[in-house]
Amino acid sequence: MEPKIPTWIMVWTFIIAMLPLGFVVQGYLDPGAHFGEEATAAGTAVFAGPIGLYLARNAASVVVTLFAFQQRSAPMLIVILMLRAITDVFDVINNTIAGTVGAELMIFATLWITGSSIAIHRLWNWPIPSKGRRNEAL
């Protein structure tokens, strides 16, 4: 029998899914609140540029993270948590290059990267169910 993935990792994964979902909902309903007055002034055209790409990336992340959460698969959770951690690393790099990095981004990015890294480390050698087990159920 495969051991149960710790509850804290499942809670962390759920949080990792819900935060981008919040950004997506806020970004579509009130882009000015998250992206500034320029987004409000641009109207729907704002979704054709970087803001639209940001929202699409986060929406895709939410869908795939919730799928991994539902599957409760250690390898899937590792990939999802790596995706989010690496995305945050590049967000910090890009914002640093652009000169827009702030304390809020640094604090939250550090939290997400550290939490995800700890969960990945804990899941890294997790037992994988035998390949025949799934076929037996079919």
Secondary structure as UniProt FT lines:
FT   HELIX           7..29
FT   HELIX           31..35
FT   HELIX           37..42
FT   HELIX           43..48
FT   HELIX           50..71
FT   HELIX           74..98
FT   HELIX           103..123
FT   TURN            124..125
FT   HELIX           131..137
//
